Amino acid sequence: MKVCFPVKNTQSLESEVYGHFGSAPAFIVVDTATKDTTMITNSDQHHAHGMCSPLVPWEDMKSTVLS
């Protein structure tokens, strides 16, 4: 299973979880089976209120759980 978390920085598993998914600076995707991690920069971090689309950059990664 792949799990995605919004994070404040790109320090892999040491990254602090960010409080708002849509405007997080980055995301970490963790594969729970292999322990592999992937960092993704949020290309939609700065947007008008209510207009975020943070899932677009990683929708092909097939993350199965969003946290």
DSSP file (Angstrom, degrees, kcal/mol; ACC not computed):
  #  RESIDUE AA STRUCTURE BP1 BP2  ACC     N-H-->O    O-->H-N    N-H-->O    O-->H-N    TCO  KAPPA ALPHA  PHI   PSI    X-CA   Y-CA   Z-CA
    1    1 A M              0   0    0      0, 0.0    31,-3.1     0, 0.0     2,-0.5   0.000 360.0 360.0 360.0 141.6    0.0    0.0    0.0
    2    2 A K  E     -A   31   0A   0     60,-0.3    62,-1.9    29,-0.2    63,-1.5  -0.915 360.0-165.7-107.3 133.9    1.2    3.5   -0.7
    3    3 A V  E     -Ab  30  65A   0     27,-2.6    27,-3.0    -2,-0.5     2,-0.4  -0.960   4.3-154.1-121.6 134.8    0.4    6.3    1.7
    4    4 A C  E     -Ab  29  66A   0     61,-2.5    63,-2.3    -2,-0.4    25,-0.2  -0.923  11.0-176.6-114.6 133.8    0.7   10.0    1.0
    5    5 A F  E     -A   28   0A   0     23,-2.4    23,-2.3    -2,-0.4     2,-0.3  -0.974  27.4-123.7-124.8 140.0    1.3   12.7    3.6
    6    6 A P  E     -A   27   0A   0      0, 0.0    12,-2.4     0, 0.0     2,-0.3  -0.684  39.5-171.7 -77.2 136.1    1.5   16.5    3.2
    7    7 A V  E     -AC  26  17A   0     19,-2.9    19,-1.6    -2,-0.3    10,-0.2  -0.915  34.5-133.1-134.0 158.5    4.9   17.7    4.5
    8    8 A K  S    S+     0   0    0      8,-2.8     2,-0.3    -2,-0.3     9,-0.1   0.749  88.4   5.6 -78.4 -26.8    6.6   21.0    5.3
    9    9 A N  S    S-     0   0    0      7,-0.3     2,-0.5     3,-0.1    17,-0.1  -0.867  77.1-100.6-149.2 179.4    9.9   20.1    3.6
   10   10 A T        +     0   0    0     -2,-0.3     3,-0.1     1,-0.2    29,-0.1  -0.427  69.7 124.1-108.4  57.7   11.6   17.4    1.6
   11   11 A Q    >   -     0   0    0     -2,-0.5     3,-2.0     1,-0.4    -1,-0.2  -0.094  66.7-131.1-105.1  32.8   13.6   15.6    4.3
   12   12 A S  G >  S-     0   0    0      1,-0.3     3,-2.0     2,-0.2    -1,-0.4  -0.249  80.4  -4.6  54.2-132.7   12.1   12.2    3.5
   13   13 A L  G 3  S+     0   0    0      1,-0.3    -1,-0.3    -3,-0.1    15,-0.0   0.631 132.6  63.5 -69.4 -11.8   10.8   10.4    6.6
   14   14 A E  G <  S+     0   0    0     -3,-2.0    -1,-0.3     2,-0.1    -2,-0.2   0.484  78.2 118.2 -86.6  -3.5   12.2   13.2    8.8
   15   15 A S    <   -     0   0    0     -3,-2.0     2,-0.4    -4,-0.1    -5,-0.1  -0.351  68.8-119.9 -66.0 140.9    9.8   15.8    7.2
   16   16 A E        -     0   0    0      1,-0.1    -8,-2.8    -2,-0.1    -7,-0.3  -0.669  30.8-110.2 -82.1 134.5    7.3   17.4    9.5
   17   17 A V  B     -C    7   0A   0     -2,-0.4   -10,-0.3   -10,-0.2     2,-0.3  -0.410  31.2-132.2 -65.2 136.9    3.6   16.8    8.5
   18   18 A Y        -     0   0    0    -12,-2.4     6,-0.1     8,-0.2    -1,-0.1  -0.698   5.9-134.7 -94.0 144.6    1.9   19.9    7.2
   19   19 A G  S    S+     0   0    0     -2,-0.3     2,-0.5     1,-0.2    -1,-0.1   0.597  88.2  50.4 -78.1 -13.2   -1.5   20.9    8.5
   20   20 A H        -     0   0    0      1,-0.2     3,-0.5     2,-0.0     4,-0.4  -0.953  64.6-158.6-132.6 114.3   -3.3   21.7    5.2
   21   21 A F  S >  S+     0   0    0     -2,-0.5     3,-1.2     1,-0.2    -1,-0.2   0.907  88.6  52.9 -57.8 -47.8   -3.1   19.2    2.4
   22   22 A G  T 3  S+     0   0    0      1,-0.3    31,-0.2    30,-0.1    -1,-0.2   0.779 117.2  34.5 -65.1 -30.3   -3.9   21.6   -0.4
   23   23 A S  T 3  S+     0   0    0     -3,-0.5    -1,-0.3    29,-0.1    -2,-0.2   0.171  82.8 133.2-113.3  19.3   -1.2   24.2    0.4
   24   24 A A    <   -     0   0    0     -3,-1.2    20,-0.1    -4,-0.4   -16,-0.1  -0.425  59.1-132.5 -65.1 141.7    1.5   21.8    1.6
   25   25 A P  S    S-     0   0    0      0, 0.0    17,-2.2     0, 0.0     2,-0.3   0.815  81.7  -5.9 -65.2 -29.2    5.0   22.6    0.1
   26   26 A A  E     -AD   7  41A   0    -19,-1.6   -19,-2.9    15,-0.3     2,-0.3  -0.944  61.5-133.1-156.1 172.3    5.5   18.9   -0.6
   27   27 A F  E     -AD   6  40A   0     13,-2.7    13,-2.7    -2,-0.3     2,-0.5  -0.977   9.5-150.2-132.9 147.1    4.2   15.4   -0.2
   28   28 A I  E     -AD   5  39A   0    -23,-2.3   -23,-2.4    -2,-0.3     2,-0.5  -0.980   7.8-159.8-116.3 132.5    5.9   12.2    0.8
   29   29 A V  E     -AD   4  38A   0      9,-2.8     9,-2.0    -2,-0.5     2,-0.5  -0.957   9.3-165.7-111.2 124.0    4.6    8.9   -0.6
   30   30 A V  E     -AD   3  37A   0    -27,-3.0   -27,-2.6    -2,-0.5     2,-0.8  -0.940  14.5-146.6-114.5 126.1    5.6    5.8    1.5
   31   31 A D  E  >  -A    2   0A   0      5,-2.8     4,-2.7    -2,-0.5     5,-0.3  -0.823  10.3-160.3 -88.2 111.9    5.3    2.3    0.1
   32   32 A T  T  4 S+     0   0    0    -31,-3.1    -1,-0.2    -2,-0.8   -30,-0.1   0.721  86.6  52.1 -69.9 -20.4    4.5    0.3    3.2
   33   33 A A  T  4 S+     0   0    0    -32,-0.4    -1,-0.2     1,-0.1   -31,-0.1   0.890 126.1  20.3 -80.6 -41.4    5.5   -3.0    1.6
   34   34 A T  T  4 S-     0   0    0      2,-0.1    -2,-0.2    -3,-0.1     3,-0.1   0.582  93.5-129.5-104.9 -12.7    9.0   -1.9    0.5
   35   35 A K     <  +     0   0    0     -4,-2.7    -3,-0.1     1,-0.3     2,-0.1   0.571  56.6 149.7  69.0  11.1    9.6    1.1    2.7
   36   36 A D        -     0   0    0     -5,-0.3    -5,-2.8    -6,-0.0     2,-0.4  -0.464  31.2-155.3 -70.5 146.1   10.5    3.1   -0.4
   37   37 A T  E     -D   30   0A   0     -7,-0.2     2,-0.4    -2,-0.1    -7,-0.2  -0.942  10.6-166.5-124.7 148.7    9.7    6.8   -0.2
   38   38 A T  E     -D   29   0A   0     -9,-2.0    -9,-2.8    -2,-0.4     2,-0.4  -1.000  10.5-149.6-132.4 131.5    9.1    9.4   -3.0
   39   39 A M  E     -D   28   0A   0     -2,-0.4     2,-0.4   -11,-0.2   -11,-0.2  -0.846  13.5-172.3-101.4 137.6    9.1   13.1   -2.5
   40   40 A I  E     -D   27   0A   0    -13,-2.7   -13,-2.7    -2,-0.4     2,-0.3  -0.995  18.9-135.2-131.8 127.1    6.8   15.3   -4.6
   41   41 A T  E     -D   26   0A   0     -2,-0.4     2,-1.0   -15,-0.2   -15,-0.3  -0.617  27.4-117.9 -77.5 138.3    6.8   19.1   -4.7
   42   42 A N    >   -     0   0    0    -17,-2.2     3,-1.2    -2,-0.3     4,-0.2  -0.678  27.7-173.7 -79.8 103.4    3.3   20.7   -4.7
   43   43 A S  T 3  S+     0   0    0     -2,-1.0    -1,-0.2     1,-0.3     3,-0.2   0.556  84.5  51.6 -74.5  -7.1    3.1   22.5   -8.0
   44   44 A D  T 3  S+     0   0    0    -20,-0.1    -1,-0.3     1,-0.1     9,-0.2  -0.035  70.4 121.6-116.4  28.8   -0.2   24.0   -6.9
   45   45 A Q    <   +     0   0    0     -3,-1.2     2,-0.7     1,-0.2    -1,-0.1   0.873  69.9  53.0 -62.3 -39.1    0.9   25.3   -3.5
   46   46 A H  S    S+     0   0    0     -3,-0.2     2,-0.3    -4,-0.2    -1,-0.2  -0.871  78.5 131.9-104.7 109.3   -0.1   28.9   -4.2
   47   47 A H        -     0   0    0     -2,-0.7     5,-0.1     5,-0.0     3,-0.1  -0.937  60.4 -80.0-148.9 164.8   -3.7   29.1   -5.4
   48   48 A A    >   -     0   0    0     -2,-0.3     3,-2.4     3,-0.2     4,-0.1  -0.415  67.4 -80.9 -67.7 148.2   -6.9   31.0   -4.8
   49   49 A H  T 3  S+     0   0    0      1,-0.3    -1,-0.1     2,-0.1     0, 0.0  -0.249 118.3  12.0 -52.7 129.2   -8.9   29.9   -1.7
   50   50 A G  T 3  S+     0   0    0     -3,-0.1    -1,-0.3     1,-0.0    -2,-0.1   0.495 106.5  93.9  82.3   4.4  -10.9   26.8   -2.6
   51   51 A M    <   +     0   0    0     -3,-2.4    -3,-0.2     2,-0.0    -2,-0.1   0.134  49.2 135.5-115.5  19.8   -9.1   26.2   -5.9
   52   52 A C        +     0   0    0     -5,-0.1   -29,-0.1    -4,-0.1    -7,-0.1  -0.387  26.5 178.2 -75.0 148.0   -6.4   23.7   -4.9
   53   53 A S    >   +     0   0    0     -9,-0.2     3,-1.3   -31,-0.2   -10,-0.1  -0.404  18.7 152.8-139.3  58.3   -5.6   20.7   -7.0
   54   54 A P  T 3   +     0   0    0      0, 0.0     4,-0.3     0, 0.0   -11,-0.1   0.660  64.9  67.5 -69.8 -13.3   -2.7   19.1   -5.1
   55   55 A L  T >> S+     0   0    0      1,-0.2     3,-0.9     2,-0.1     4,-0.7   0.719  79.3  80.7 -78.5 -19.6   -3.5   15.6   -6.4
   56   56 A V  G X4 S+     0   0    0     -3,-1.3     3,-0.9     1,-0.2     4,-0.3   0.893  86.1  54.7 -57.1 -46.6   -2.7   16.3  -10.0
   57   57 A P  G 34 S+     0   0    0      0, 0.0    -1,-0.2     0, 0.0    -2,-0.1   0.752 122.1  26.7 -63.9 -21.9    1.2   15.9   -9.8
   58   58 A W  G X4 S+     0   0    0     -3,-0.9     3,-2.0    -4,-0.3     5,-0.4   0.251  80.0 111.4-125.9  15.6    1.0   12.5   -8.3
   59   59 A E  G X< S+     0   0    0     -3,-0.9     3,-0.8    -4,-0.7    -1,-0.1   0.767  78.4  59.5 -64.9 -22.1   -2.2   10.9   -9.4
   60   60 A D  G 3  S+     0   0    0     -4,-0.3    -1,-0.3     1,-0.2    -2,-0.1   0.565  89.0  74.4 -79.3  -6.7   -0.2    8.4  -11.6
   61   61 A M  G <  S-     0   0    0     -3,-2.0    -1,-0.2     2,-0.0    -2,-0.2   0.592  95.5-136.6 -81.5 -10.1    1.5    7.1   -8.5
   62   62 A K    <   -     0   0    0     -3,-0.8   -60,-0.3    -4,-0.3     2,-0.2   0.891  26.7-171.7  57.5  44.5   -1.6    5.2   -7.4
   63   63 A S        -     0   0    0     -5,-0.4    -1,-0.2     1,-0.1   -60,-0.2  -0.480   9.2-161.9 -63.9 136.0   -1.4    6.2   -3.7
   64   64 A T        +     0   0    0    -62,-1.9     2,-0.4     1,-0.2   -61,-0.2   0.634  68.0  38.1-101.1 -14.5   -4.0    4.2   -1.9
   65   65 A V  E     -b    3   0A   0    -63,-1.5   -61,-2.5   -60,-0.0     2,-0.4  -0.999  61.8-159.2-138.9 134.3   -4.3    6.2    1.3
   66   66 A L  E      b    4   0A   0     -2,-0.4   -61,-0.2   -63,-0.2   -63,-0.0  -0.928 360.0 360.0-109.4 136.9   -4.2   10.0    1.9
   67   67 A S              0   0    0    -63,-2.3   -62,-0.2    -2,-0.4    -1,-0.1   0.392 360.0 360.0-117.4 360.0   -3.4   11.2    5.4
